[in-house]
Amino acid sequence: MTPDQLATALVATFDLDVGAGNGPGAGAHPGPADPLSPADFGGGAPGGLGELGRAVHAQWAAALAARAAEDTGQRARLAATAEGLRAATDRYSTTDTLDG
């Protein structure tokens, strides 16, 4: 596999947006289309059960936000890697030709 093929595979596998002038990792994946509400965790119930549902929802939402931030960071690093591989391929493409 050539470096350019590896870059293409990274972009395709992780659906990266590179080379569009938006910077590495631009166009990161959005969160869930229909996020759950506290009521989905029982947060609408009265008393202790409702408090528990709201607390579980808050913990779930915080964990989801943390994973989304990690995803954005990793996607930016993968996009930068793909761009670096392509740039290296462009710079050194003439060294692989044999004249003779």
N, C-alpha and C positions, 0 to 999 in steps of 0.2 A: 504494500500500500504506500503510495507516495504521500508526501506531506499535504499536497493539495487535495488528494482524495480523503485524507484524514480530516482536513478542515471541512470538506463537504459533508462528510459523515457526521461530524459534530453538529453542524448547522442543521442538518436534516433530522438527526435523532432528537435533539433538544429544542427544535423549532426556534432557533435563535434568529434574531434580527440583526444582522451584521452588514456593514458596508452601505447602509442607507443614509449615512451622514448623521445618524441619531446617537452615535456613540455605542460602545459595546453594551450589549444586554438591553438596549432600548426595546420597548415592546414586551416587557416581562409579562408572564402569565397573570391574568386577573384572578381575583379570589373566586369563591363559589358564586355562581349566577344567582342562586336563591339561598342566602345564608339563613341559618336557623335563628329563631328568635328565642328569648327566654321562655316563652310559652311552650315551645317545642320540648323544653326540658322540664316542664311542669311548673315553671315560674309564675304561672297565672293562678295557681292553686292558693287557697288561703293558708295562713299560719306557717308552721315550720316546713311543711312540704314545699310551699311556694318559695320560701327563703332558700331552701336547699336547691331547688330548680334554678333560681336566679344565680346562686353561687356557682353551680356546675356550669351554667351558661357562661358566666364571666371567665371562669378558668378555661373553658373550651375556646372562647373567643381570643383570649390572650395567647393560648398555645397556637391557634391558627394564625394569628398575626405574626408570631415569632417564626413559624415555619415559612410564611410568605416572605418575610424579610430574608431568611436564609436562602430561599429559592432565588430571589432577586440577585443576591450577592453571588451565588454559584453560577447563575446564568451569565452574569457580567464577566466572571472569570473565564467561563467556557467560550464566550464570544471573543474575548481578548485573545485567548489561545488560538482560536480559529483564524482570527485576523493576523496574528503573528505567523502562523504556519503559511498562510497565503502570501504574506509579505516576504517571508524567507524564500518561498518557492519562486516568486517573481524575481528576487534579487539574484538567486543562484541558478536560474534556469539555463543560462548560457554556459555554465560550467559543465553541464551534463552532455553537451554535444561534442562529438568528435569530428574534427576536420582532418581528413587525411586520406 
